[in-house]
Amino acid sequence: MNARIVITGVAGFIGSNLADVLLQRGYEVWGVDNLSYGVREQVPSGVRFLEMDIRSRDLVEVIREGDVVFHLAAKNCISDCQADPAETASINVYGTVNVLEAARQRKAQKVIYAESSALYEGSRVMPTPESEVHPESFYAVSKLAGMAFADAYRRFFQISTTALRYFCVYGPRQDYRRTIPPVMSAFIIKLLRGERPVIYGSGHKRRDFIHVDDVNAFHLQCIEDPQTDGKVFNLGSGKNYSVREIYQRVAATLQVESQPLYCPDLPGEAQETLADITLARSVGWSPRIGLDEGLRRFVDYYRSMGVPCLA
């Protein structure tokens, strides 16, 4: 019988996409979200949904023996985290500890949790392996602290964990509601609405983009493959593109001619991200969706649902 899966942050971008895939595979899925960032309508109908903060003591009642827990809930907009370090620590550090403690008390089978490529903000090694940890922003520091607690729970309480360092994940339901939306969704939505998208800085920052379907393929492997236990994996494409180039590709895909607006650069962001995915490849995973195909799918998604408002 398939394990029951608990997802924190189930109403968010990655969490809701993961829930879809798990339900298709026949898993029983329970989802937790306080809806401060997630959207209730994004939670698939087959999910047993509980509106709850990951810092709640009641979280222990959600998890049961043998469950696999995907801990994806976080405060993750870098500019918002820079503006409120205390809340960032409360959600990303204490919230993570609360999830781990609930998993320990209820003897969960495994905790698969989200770290971030932001941990590499200060690294100059490209592509960046999992060993190169140099956080700079408050968001990255909070993820480092969560990582340390997860490792301690693994060592002291023998909890099985897998850490995933997502690079720039994109695809359906990407969170365009952030204070500063991710570039991919922001560019597509603005251009579909006939508006000029914003580029912060010169547009020369480079990012490694990975489609959410490729990420979900690795999520499934983490459930089913013991080779992933106790390890940290980069999840990126192993290729990167400048923000300006992404804008040009989006405009070409939409067949529109428009020039972006340039605004002052954002503080706390890395100049370049590029994943070394050697370790993920070593357990049999590799990204399959190229950037052009991923962009086409993303544009088709927005066209099919109607263009949302960024306000």
URMOLIN-V217733 format. One record per residue. N is the residue number from 1. PHI is phi in degrees with one decimal (* if undefined). OMEGA is omega in whole degrees, -180 to 180 (none if undefined). BURIAL is I if it has 9 or more other C-alpha atoms within 8 Angstrom, else O. Layout:
n->N phi->PHI omega->OMEGA burial->BURIAL
n->N phi->PHI omega->OMEGA burial->BURIAL
This chain:
n->1 phi->* omega->180 burial->O
n->2 phi->-64.7 omega->176 burial->O
n->3 phi->-66.4 omega->171 burial->I
n->4 phi->-82.1 omega->-177 burial->I
n->5 phi->-112.7 omega->173 burial->I
n->6 phi->-111.0 omega->180 burial->I
n->7 phi->-118.4 omega->168 burial->I
n->8 phi->-86.9 omega->-175 burial->I
n->9 phi->76.6 omega->-174 burial->I
n->10 phi->-68.8 omega->180 burial->I
n->11 phi->-88.8 omega->179 burial->I
n->12 phi->-88.4 omega->-176 burial->I
n->13 phi->-59.8 omega->-176 burial->I
n->14 phi->-70.1 omega->-177 burial->I
n->15 phi->-61.5 omega->-179 burial->I
n->16 phi->-70.4 omega->176 burial->I
n->17 phi->-65.4 omega->178 burial->I
n->18 phi->-62.5 omega->180 burial->I
n->19 phi->-58.6 omega->177 burial->I
n->20 phi->-55.9 omega->-177 burial->I
n->21 phi->-64.4 omega->-179 burial->I
n->22 phi->-65.5 omega->178 burial->I
n->23 phi->-62.9 omega->177 burial->I
n->24 phi->-63.0 omega->179 burial->O
n->25 phi->-83.4 omega->177 burial->O
n->26 phi->91.3 omega->177 burial->O
n->27 phi->-77.1 omega->168 burial->I
n->28 phi->-83.6 omega->-173 burial->I
n->29 phi->-120.8 omega->171 burial->I
n->30 phi->-110.1 omega->-177 burial->I
n->31 phi->-128.0 omega->179 burial->I
n->32 phi->-120.1 omega->176 burial->I
n->33 phi->-163.7 omega->176 burial->I
n->34 phi->-93.2 omega->175 burial->I
n->35 phi->65.6 omega->175 burial->I
n->36 phi->-74.7 omega->176 burial->O
n->37 phi->-123.0 omega->-179 burial->O
n->38 phi->-76.2 omega->-177 burial->I
n->39 phi->-124.6 omega->-175 burial->I
n->40 phi->-55.5 omega->-177 burial->O
n->41 phi->-65.0 omega->180 burial->O
n->42 phi->-82.7 omega->-178 burial->I
n->43 phi->-75.1 omega->-179 burial->I
n->44 phi->-57.7 omega->-173 burial->I
n->45 phi->-64.1 omega->-178 burial->O
n->46 phi->-81.5 omega->-178 burial->O
n->47 phi->-84.8 omega->170 burial->I
n->48 phi->-80.9 omega->-170 burial->O
n->49 phi->-98.3 omega->175 burial->I
n->50 phi->-127.1 omega->176 burial->O
n->51 phi->-79.0 omega->-172 burial->O
n->52 phi->-156.3 omega->175 burial->I
n->53 phi->-82.6 omega->-179 burial->O
n->54 phi->-66.6 omega->177 burial->I
n->55 phi->-87.7 omega->-178 burial->I
n->56 phi->-71.7 omega->175 burial->O
n->57 phi->-65.7 omega->-179 burial->O
n->58 phi->-73.2 omega->-179 burial->O
n->59 phi->-58.9 omega->-179 burial->I
n->60 phi->-60.8 omega->180 burial->I
n->61 phi->-79.3 omega->-178 burial->O
n->62 phi->-85.0 omega->-175 burial->O
n->63 phi->-90.7 omega->177 burial->I
n->64 phi->-130.8 omega->-178 burial->I
n->65 phi->-57.1 omega->177 burial->O
n->66 phi->90.5 omega->179 burial->I
n->67 phi->-68.8 omega->165 burial->I
n->68 phi->-100.7 omega->-177 burial->I
n->69 phi->-111.4 omega->170 burial->I
n->70 phi->-100.8 omega->180 burial->I
n->71 phi->-98.9 omega->-176 burial->I
n->72 phi->-114.8 omega->-177 burial->I
n->73 phi->-66.7 omega->-179 burial->I
n->74 phi->-170.0 omega->164 burial->O
n->75 phi->-92.1 omega->-166 burial->I
n->76 phi->-128.8 omega->173 burial->O
n->77 phi->-82.6 omega->-172 burial->I
n->78 phi->-58.7 omega->-179 burial->I
n->79 phi->-65.7 omega->177 burial->I
n->80 phi->-65.7 omega->179 burial->I
n->81 phi->-66.4 omega->177 burial->I
n->82 phi->-63.4 omega->-178 burial->I
n->83 phi->-77.8 omega->-176 burial->O
n->84 phi->-144.2 omega->-179 burial->O
n->85 phi->-61.6 omega->-177 burial->I
n->86 phi->-65.1 omega->178 burial->O
n->87 phi->-67.1 omega->178 burial->O
n->88 phi->-58.0 omega->179 burial->I
n->89 phi->-66.0 omega->-180 burial->I
n->90 phi->-60.3 omega->-178 burial->I
n->91 phi->-76.5 omega->-170 burial->I
n->92 phi->-81.4 omega->180 burial->I
n->93 phi->-99.9 omega->-179 burial->I
n->94 phi->-61.6 omega->179 burial->I
n->95 phi->-58.7 omega->179 burial->I
n->96 phi->-65.6 omega->178 burial->I
n->97 phi->-61.3 omega->179 burial->I
n->98 phi->-63.7 omega->176 burial->I
n->99 phi->-64.1 omega->-180 burial->I
n->100 phi->-63.5 omega->180 burial->I
n->101 phi->-65.8 omega->176 burial->I
n->102 phi->-61.9 omega->178 burial->I
n->103 phi->-63.5 omega->179 burial->I
n->104 phi->-66.5 omega->-177 burial->I
n->105 phi->-63.8 omega->-176 burial->O
n->106 phi->-96.5 omega->176 burial->I
n->107 phi->58.8 omega->176 burial->I
n->108 phi->-62.9 omega->-179 burial->I
n->109 phi->-69.0 omega->-174 burial->I
n->110 phi->-164.7 omega->172 burial->I
n->111 phi->-117.8 omega->177 burial->I
n->112 phi->-109.0 omega->-170 burial->I
n->113 phi->-129.4 omega->-176 burial->I
n->114 phi->-86.1 omega->164 burial->I
n->115 phi->-98.3 omega->-178 burial->I
n->116 phi->-169.0 omega->173 burial->I
n->117 phi->-67.9 omega->175 burial->I
n->118 phi->-60.4 omega->176 burial->I
n->119 phi->-61.6 omega->-178 burial->I
n->120 phi->-101.0 omega->-173 burial->I
n->121 phi->-51.5 omega->-177 burial->I
n->122 phi->-93.5 omega->-178 burial->I
n->123 phi->-78.6 omega->175 burial->I
n->124 phi->-110.4 omega->180 burial->O
n->125 phi->-90.5 omega->-179 burial->O
n->126 phi->-130.2 omega->-7 burial->O
n->127 phi->-65.9 omega->-170 burial->I
n->128 phi->-97.1 omega->176 burial->I
n->129 phi->-82.4 omega->-177 burial->I
n->130 phi->-63.1 omega->-178 burial->I
n->131 phi->-77.9 omega->-175 burial->O
n->132 phi->-91.5 omega->-177 burial->I
n->133 phi->-103.7 omega->-179 burial->I
n->134 phi->-141.3 omega->-178 burial->I
n->135 phi->-70.8 omega->177 burial->I
n->136 phi->-127.6 omega->-178 burial->I
n->137 phi->-75.8 omega->176 burial->I
n->138 phi->-61.5 omega->177 burial->I
n->139 phi->-59.7 omega->-179 burial->I
n->140 phi->-63.7 omega->179 burial->I
n->141 phi->-62.4 omega->178 burial->I
n->142 phi->-64.4 omega->178 burial->I
n->143 phi->-69.6 omega->176 burial->I
n->144 phi->-63.4 omega->179 burial->I
n->145 phi->-64.5 omega->177 burial->I
n->146 phi->-61.3 omega->177 burial->I
n->147 phi->-60.1 omega->-179 burial->I
n->148 phi->-63.7 omega->178 burial->O
n->149 phi->-66.6 omega->179 burial->I
n->150 phi->-61.9 omega->178 burial->I
n->151 phi->-64.6 omega->179 burial->O
n->152 phi->-65.8 omega->177 burial->I
n->153 phi->-62.7 omega->178 burial->I
n->154 phi->-64.6 omega->-176 burial->I
n->155 phi->-74.5 omega->-174 burial->O
n->156 phi->-86.2 omega->-174 burial->O
n->157 phi->-118.8 omega->177 burial->O
n->158 phi->57.8 omega->173 burial->O
n->159 phi->-75.2 omega->177 burial->I
n->160 phi->-77.2 omega->-179 burial->I
n->161 phi->-130.9 omega->168 burial->I
n->162 phi->-136.2 omega->-180 burial->I
n->163 phi->-105.4 omega->-178 burial->I
n->164 phi->-119.9 omega->178 burial->I
n->165 phi->-102.1 omega->-180 burial->I
n->166 phi->-73.1 omega->169 burial->I
n->167 phi->-91.4 omega->-175 burial->I
n->168 phi->-86.2 omega->180 burial->I
n->169 phi->-78.9 omega->179 burial->I
n->170 phi->-138.4 omega->179 burial->I
n->171 phi->142.8 omega->-178 burial->I
n->172 phi->-52.4 omega->178 burial->I
n->173 phi->74.1 omega->177 burial->O
n->174 phi->-54.9 omega->-168 burial->I
n->175 phi->-75.5 omega->178 burial->I
n->176 phi->-81.5 omega->-177 burial->I
n->177 phi->-86.3 omega->179 burial->O
n->178 phi->-59.6 omega->175 burial->I
n->179 phi->-55.5 omega->172 burial->O
n->180 phi->-116.1 omega->-175 burial->O
n->181 phi->-66.5 omega->173 burial->I
n->182 phi->-56.7 omega->-171 burial->I
n->183 phi->-60.9 omega->-174 burial->O
n->184 phi->-62.0 omega->-179 burial->I
n->185 phi->-69.2 omega->-180 burial->I
n->186 phi->-62.1 omega->180 burial->I
n->187 phi->-62.7 omega->-176 burial->I
n->188 phi->-62.5 omega->-176 burial->I
n->189 phi->-63.8 omega->-179 burial->I
n->190 phi->-60.7 omega->-178 burial->I
n->191 phi->-68.1 omega->177 burial->I
n->192 phi->-64.4 omega->179 burial->I
n->193 phi->-89.9 omega->179 burial->O
n->194 phi->76.2 omega->-179 burial->O
n->195 phi->-110.7 omega->-180 burial->O
n->196 phi->-92.9 omega->178 burial->I
n->197 phi->-68.4 omega->-179 burial->I
n->198 phi->-103.9 omega->169 burial->I
n->199 phi->-113.6 omega->179 burial->I
n->200 phi->-90.7 omega->-175 burial->I
n->201 phi->87.5 omega->-175 burial->I
n->202 phi->-84.8 omega->-175 burial->O
n->203 phi->89.5 omega->-178 burial->I
n->204 phi->-91.2 omega->175 burial->O
n->205 phi->-59.3 omega->-176 burial->I
n->206 phi->-113.6 omega->-177 burial->I
n->207 phi->-133.0 omega->176 burial->I
n->208 phi->-96.7 omega->-176 burial->I
n->209 phi->-104.9 omega->180 burial->I
n->210 phi->-135.1 omega->-178 burial->I
n->211 phi->-74.6 omega->-177 burial->I
n->212 phi->-61.5 omega->178 burial->I
n->213 phi->-66.8 omega->176 burial->O
n->214 phi->-67.4 omega->177 burial->I
n->215 phi->-62.5 omega->-180 burial->I
n->216 phi->-66.2 omega->175 burial->I
n->217 phi->-60.9 omega->178 burial->I
n->218 phi->-74.4 omega->174 burial->I
n->219 phi->-54.6 omega->180 burial->I
n->220 phi->-62.4 omega->179 burial->I
n->221 phi->-64.2 omega->179 burial->I
n->222 phi->-63.6 omega->178 burial->I
n->223 phi->-72.4 omega->-165 burial->O
n->224 phi->-101.1 omega->-172 burial->O
n->225 phi->-117.7 omega->180 burial->O
n->226 phi->-65.3 omega->176 burial->O
n->227 phi->-62.3 omega->-178 burial->O
n->228 phi->-86.6 omega->-175 burial->I
n->229 phi->-64.2 omega->173 burial->I
n->230 phi->71.4 omega->-175 burial->I
n->231 phi->-121.8 omega->176 burial->O
n->232 phi->-117.4 omega->-177 burial->I
n->233 phi->-127.3 omega->166 burial->I
n->234 phi->-76.6 omega->173 burial->I
n->235 phi->-121.0 omega->177 burial->I
n->236 phi->-144.7 omega->-180 burial->I
n->237 phi->-94.5 omega->-175 burial->I
n->238 phi->81.2 omega->175 burial->I
n->239 phi->-132.9 omega->175 burial->I
n->240 phi->-136.1 omega->-175 burial->I
n->241 phi->-141.1 omega->176 burial->I
n->242 phi->-72.2 omega->177 burial->I
n->243 phi->-60.0 omega->178 burial->I
n->244 phi->-62.0 omega->179 burial->I
n->245 phi->-66.5 omega->177 burial->O
n->246 phi->-61.2 omega->178 burial->I
n->247 phi->-58.9 omega->-179 burial->I
n->248 phi->-63.5 omega->-180 burial->O
n->249 phi->-70.2 omega->177 burial->I
n->250 phi->-63.1 omega->180 burial->I
n->251 phi->-61.3 omega->179 burial->I
n->252 phi->-67.1 omega->179 burial->I
n->253 phi->-62.5 omega->179 burial->I
n->254 phi->-83.6 omega->-179 burial->I
n->255 phi->57.1 omega->176 burial->O
n->256 phi->-124.6 omega->176 burial->O
n->257 phi->-115.8 omega->-178 burial->O
n->258 phi->-157.1 omega->177 burial->O
n->259 phi->-104.2 omega->-180 burial->O
n->260 phi->-74.2 omega->170 burial->O
n->261 phi->-92.0 omega->179 burial->O
n->262 phi->-104.9 omega->180 burial->I
n->263 phi->-121.3 omega->-180 burial->O
n->264 phi->-55.8 omega->-178 burial->O
n->265 phi->-61.9 omega->179 burial->O
n->266 phi->-93.0 omega->-180 burial->O
n->267 phi->-75.9 omega->171 burial->O
n->268 phi->82.8 omega->-179 burial->I
n->269 phi->-101.6 omega->176 burial->O
n->270 phi->-68.9 omega->176 burial->I
n->271 phi->-75.1 omega->-177 burial->O
n->272 phi->-152.0 omega->168 burial->O
n->273 phi->-127.6 omega->178 burial->I
n->274 phi->-158.1 omega->-174 burial->I
n->275 phi->-82.5 omega->163 burial->I
n->276 phi->-87.5 omega->-175 burial->I
n->277 phi->-105.0 omega->-180 burial->I
n->278 phi->-57.2 omega->-176 burial->O
n->279 phi->-66.2 omega->178 burial->I
n->280 phi->-63.7 omega->177 burial->I
n->281 phi->-64.0 omega->-176 burial->I
n->282 phi->-67.0 omega->177 burial->O
n->283 phi->-102.7 omega->171 burial->O
n->284 phi->100.1 omega->180 burial->O
n->285 phi->-98.9 omega->169 burial->I
n->286 phi->-155.0 omega->178 burial->O
n->287 phi->-67.2 omega->-176 burial->I
n->288 phi->-117.7 omega->-175 burial->O
n->289 phi->-104.1 omega->179 burial->I
n->290 phi->-71.3 omega->-175 burial->O
n->291 phi->-60.6 omega->-177 burial->O
n->292 phi->-64.3 omega->178 burial->O
n->293 phi->-65.3 omega->178 burial->O
n->294 phi->-62.5 omega->177 burial->I
n->295 phi->-63.4 omega->179 burial->I
n->296 phi->-60.5 omega->179 burial->I
n->297 phi->-62.6 omega->-177 burial->I
n->298 phi->-67.0 omega->178 burial->I
n->299 phi->-63.1 omega->179 burial->I
n->300 phi->-60.3 omega->179 burial->O
n->301 phi->-61.5 omega->-179 burial->I
n->302 phi->-64.7 omega->178 burial->I
n->303 phi->-65.5 omega->-177 burial->O
n->304 phi->-71.6 omega->-177 burial->O
n->305 phi->-95.8 omega->-173 burial->O
n->306 phi->88.0 omega->-173 burial->O
n->307 phi->-83.1 omega->178 burial->I
n->308 phi->-74.7 omega->178 burial->O
n->309 phi->-93.0 omega->180 burial->O
n->310 phi->-80.8 omega->-176 burial->O
n->311 phi->-68.2 omega->none burial->O
